[in-house]
C-alpha cells in the first residue's frame, strides 16, 4: 500500500509500515516552491499566518497542529501512551531541567505537545481503545538527575507511577521510589505496589481490622483478592471469598472458605455460616452490588468499596445501569447517617497515595520486608514480554487469571 502511494515498485524491497505526512521536524513532508523542494516545516515557518491562517498560527505558535500517519502494519509496531496537554508540558520541562538530551533512551517527553489521535480504518482492523492505567513497576536505577539523592545507579527500586510504566525507562522523582531488599525476586516485588498496598491499607487503614474478625472478599482469586487473603491470614482473620468454581482450590490453599458466585447466593452462604453477620466486606464491584454486601455485615460492620462497577451493556453506555449504579452508591452511603449502624468506607490507592505519600512508602517498605522474609508469596498468573502487552489486557479482560500479570521489558 505505501509503495503504491509513493510510486515505488511493489512489493517493496524493504519492510514498510508507516508513512508520515506533515511538518514533524524528524521527517517533514516536502513542497515544491519556486522550482525547488523544501520541507513543509520550512515553508510554513517562512510565513505562518499566510499558510495556516492567523488564528491557527496564533493558537499553535506558527506550527502545523496535526500529523497524518498512513499505517500498513501486519503486526504491532510499538506501544505508546500520549499525555494530556498539562502533563506533556510539565513532563517536558521536568526532563529538560534534569538535563536529559532529547534523544536519550530513558526520556519520556521529547516535546511539550499532547498527541490526541483519531483512527480511521480503511480495511478490517482491530485496535485497543485505551489502556488500564499502569500501576506498579520494579526496575534498576539507571542514572540520577541533577540534585537527586538517596539512590545510586544499579539499585533495585519499586514505585507506583500511575501512568508511564509501559516503558523501558521511566523518569521519576526519588521520593516516588522504595528500595527493594536484596535477594527479592523483582517479579514478585512488582506485585506489591498496587495489589498488596491496596490490600494492606484497606485492611488496616480503611477497615481497622482486628485479629479474630470475619471478613468477605469479593473476587478473591484476583490480584487484590489473593493479597487480601494472604495478609488476612497473617492478621489472624476468618475469611470467606467469592470466585468461580475452578478457582476454589486456590482460595482454600490461602485459608479462605470459597463461595461460587455463579451458582450460590453469597448473602445466604455467609449468613448460614455467620448468622450474626461479618465484621468487614471488601467489594470491588460497586453499584447495586454494595447493597447485597451490606446485608452480610453485623451492626457496626465495615464495607470497604474500591470499585465503581460497569455502567455499560455490550460496550455501550446504559442509562438504566447508570441509574442503578448511582442508586446503589447513594443507598450504601445512607448507612453512614444512621448511628451505630453498618459503615461504608471508600478506598482509592491513587487518592490515598497523593494525599499521604509517606504512608504509601512506609506500607510498601513493610510489605517488601514481609516478602523478603517469605511471609507472603504473591501469585504470579503469567509473565509476558513488554511487546505482548495487548495479550496481557486480553487475559485481564477474560477473567481467567489467578494473581498478577507481569510485563517484562
C-alpha positions, -999 to +999 in steps of 0.1 A: +000+000+000+027+025+010+048+016-020+018+024-043+013+058-026+050+066-031+051+053-067+076+027-058+078-009-071+057-035-054+063-054-033+085-030-015+122-041-013+122-034+025+097-037+053+073-008+054+046+001+079+041+038+084+042+070+062+041+104+078+026+134+061+031+167+079+057+191+093+072+169+120+108+180+124+120+144+124+106+136+089+087+166+074+069+164+041+083+185+012+066+210-011+077+223-045+082+261-041+098+282-068+112+252-086+128+236-056+118+211-029+117+225+006+105+210+038+069+217+048+081+229+082+104+254+065+077+266+041+052+272+070+079+289+090+085+314+063+050+329+067+029+310+092-002+333+090-003+331+052-001+293+052-021+284+084-043+314+089-040+340+116-060+321+143-043+287+138-008+304+136-015+323+169-030+293+187-003+268+178+027+291+178+031+290+140+032+252+137+010+228+118-012+213+146-016+178+132+003+149+116-013+125+092+000+089+095-008+062+070-003+028+086+000-005+068+012-028+096+008-066+097+018-067+134+020-043+163+048-017+159+050-001+193+031+007+225+026+044+232+009+064+259+000+100+249-003+125+278-027+153+281-016+189+274-008+197+311+012+165+317+031+168+284+042+204+292+052+197+328+070+164+318+089+181+290+100+209+313+110+185+341+132+163+319+148+195+304+156+207+339+172+173+346+195+177+316+182+147+296+191+151+259+161+149+236+173+117+221+181+100+254+166+064+255+152+070+290+135+102+281+097+101+281+088+136+268+105+146+237+083+177+231+058+197+251+028+187+230-001+164+237-010+140+210-047+130+208-052+106+179-081+099+155-080+064+139-098+059+105-096+022+093-097+016+056-097-022+059-108-045+087-087-036+117-085-044+154-073-018+179-072-015+216-091+017+226-074+029+257-054+011+283-058+004+320-036+028+340-001+015+345+001+010+383+033-006+395+069-011+384+101-025+396+134-017+380+170-007+382+181+029+388+199+038+355+211+073+363+204+102+387+192+136+376+207+169+388+202+172+426+187+137+430+199+117+460+190+087+482+198+061+455+227+050+433+228+035+398+222-002+400+197+000+429+166-021+425+135+000+433+097-002+433+072+025+425+036+033+417+038+059+389+001+055+380+009+063+343+041+058+322+051+023+333+048+007+299+084+017+291+120+005+293+129+038+310+108+059+334+117+093+348+106+096+385+114+117+415+134+099+443+105+103+467+085+081+444+108+052+449+112+025+476+142+002+477+137-035+471+157-057+495+185-078+482+176-113+470+139-104+465+126-116+431+117-085+411+088-104+395+073-110+430+082-075+441+062-059+413+031-075+427+032-053+458+029-016+450-007-019+437-023-051+449-006-056+482-005-020+493-042-017+483-050-048+504-028-037+533-043-002+535-079-015+531-074-040+559-055-018+584-063+018+575-098+017+560-113-012+579-091-011+610-093-049+611-086-068+643-074-104+649-102-129+650-126-109+629-145-124+600-144-109+565-158-115+530-135-109+500-152-105+466-131-116+435-109-134+460-088-152+434-077-119+416-046-098+423-061-077+451-082-107+464-052-130+469-033-102+485-062-096+510-062-134+517-025-136+524-024-105+546-057-115+562-042-149+572-012-131+587-036-109+607-055-139+621-088-134+603-115-159+594-121-154+557-148-161+530-142-153+493-163-153+461-148-168+430-157-192+401-156-229+409-123-235+391-105-211+414-117-226+447-086-247+453-065-215+452-088-199+478-087-230+500-049-230+499-049-194+512-071-202+541-103-188+525-137-205+526-147-203+489-182-193+476-191-199+440-206-166+429-221-181+398-242-209+414-246-198+450-260-167+468-231-153+487-255-135+511-272-167+521-239-186+523-223-161+546-253-158+569-256-195+571-221-197+584-222-165+604-258-157+615-247-126+634-230-112+603-195-105+593-171-078+605-160-065+571-166-069+534-142-058+506-162-050+475-145-041+442-177-043+422-197-013+434-231+000+424-261-022+435-237-049+445-229-029+476-264-033+489-260-071+489-226-068+506-242-047+533-267-075+541-239-098+553-225-073+578-232-072+615-241-038+631-211-015+630-195-038+604-174-021+577-180-023+540-148-011+521-157-003+485-129+001+460-146-004+426-172+015+406-188-012+386-198-012+350-223+013+336-224-001+301-241-030+283-223-047+254-198-018+253-225+010+252-235+033+280-267+022+296-288+049+313-306+022+333-273+007+345-260+042+354-292+049+374-290+016+393-253+021+400-259+056+413-288+043+434-266+016+449-240+041+460-265+066+474-283+038+494-250+025+507-238+060+517-271+064+536-259+038+562-233+063+574-261+086+586-276+060+610-258+059+644-241+026+653-251+010+620-232-005+592-205+017+577-194+023+541-158+033+536-144+043+502-108+035+492-087+046+462-050+039+462-044+068+438-061+093+461-045+078+493-010+080+477-015+116+466-027+128+499-004+107+522+026+097+501+047+089+532+022+063+543+024+046+509+061+044+511+060+031+546+034+005+538+053-007+507+085-009+526+068-030+552+054-054+526+087-057+509+101-068+542+074-094+546+083-107+511+120-108+519+111-129+550+088-151+528+058-144+550+039-135+518+041-151+484+025-132+456+006-152+430+020-146+395-005-156+369+017-152+338+049-134+328+049-117+293+074-096+274+065-060+272+057-061+234+029-086+243+011-061+265-020-064+243-021-101+253-019-091+289-050-070+285-069-098+268-061-121+297-071-095+322-105-090+304-111-128+302-113-131+340-095-165+338-062-155+355-054-160+392-030-135+406-008-109+389+000-105+352+036-092+349+052-075+319+089-078+315+109-052+294 
